[in-house]
Amino acid sequence: MIKSMTGYGKALLSKNQREYQVEIKSVNHRYLDISIKMPKVLSYLEEEVKKQIAKKIKRGKVDVFISFQNNGEEGKEIKINTEIAKIYIDELRKLAKQENLFSNIEVTEIAKLPDVLSIQNKQEDEEIKLELQEVVIEATNQLVEMRTIEGSKLAEDLQQRMLQMNQKVMQISSLSTGLIDEYVVKLEGRIKELLKTKEIDEARLAQEVVIYADKCSVEEEVTRLKSHISQFEKLLSNEKNEAIGKKLDFIVQEMNRETNTIGSKANNLEITNDVIDMKTQIENVREQIQNIE
């Protein structure tokens, strides 16, 4: 299954007076690179978030944005700053003694003073972890769905391009088979013209033909090109959920190499024109597969 590396996913979750929002954006990249921006209170879950995303995404630059608001009791704890409370009490007692005031200090009154009580979020709360996993998985699924849809469109385009390239290869193969016969006719005519004779040394002619055939033969390159196109098409039709972008890129490099060799060997204008068309097509394919996972 072909997937693009470009996509977007967003998910919201409101549960137990807690609200989560996760946005995931991805673009093409050589490897999997996940960057996360999240509240400090959830920072202990960063590796867990990366793990969930990496289960379904193999390549791409992935940016994750997480917001979190906790209006419930779960995941919170009240902290009493005992040292500050003692300082308040001591100072209040001193003041009461100095001013001859009643010094019965209620603990509830002390709790109202600044910095005595604070509400903090518990670290590594299991319920919050499960809720965040839920919303991350939903956002990731949306991202994967978008990447899959775009990937299918890329696959259709690439299959069409492979079909056109295969037609060009077949045309080159057909043209190359007639090159030797054309060369023999031209060589015989040239020899007769230069030597002013109808008698030709058949052995020498055969030797020249063999040398020429060896220099201009593109049979091996054509065979390898057919094989590369077949491998490319096989990868495009693979239903396995695996990243194939790097494999496709390697095959395209090999296609380009064989096409260049054909261009340097073929002493024929039609083949040269076909080679130019193929190189243009290969470059277009190369650009397309840069966005395949």
Secondary structure, 3 states (H helix, E strand, C coil): CCCECCEEEEEEEEECCEEEEEEEEEECCCCEEEEEECCHHHHHHHHHHHHHHHCCCCCEEEEEEEEEEECCCCCEEEEECHHHHHHHHHHHHHHHHHHCCCCCCCHHHHHCCCCCEEEEECCCCHHHHHHHHHHHHHHHHHHHHHHHHHHHHHHHHHHHHHHHHHHHHHHHHHHHHCHHHHHHHHHHHHHHHHHCCCCCCHHHHHHHHHHHHHHHCCHHHHHHHHHHHHHHHHHHCCCCCCCCHHHHHHHHHHHHHHHHHHHHHCCCHHHHHHHHHHHHHHHHHHHHHCCEC
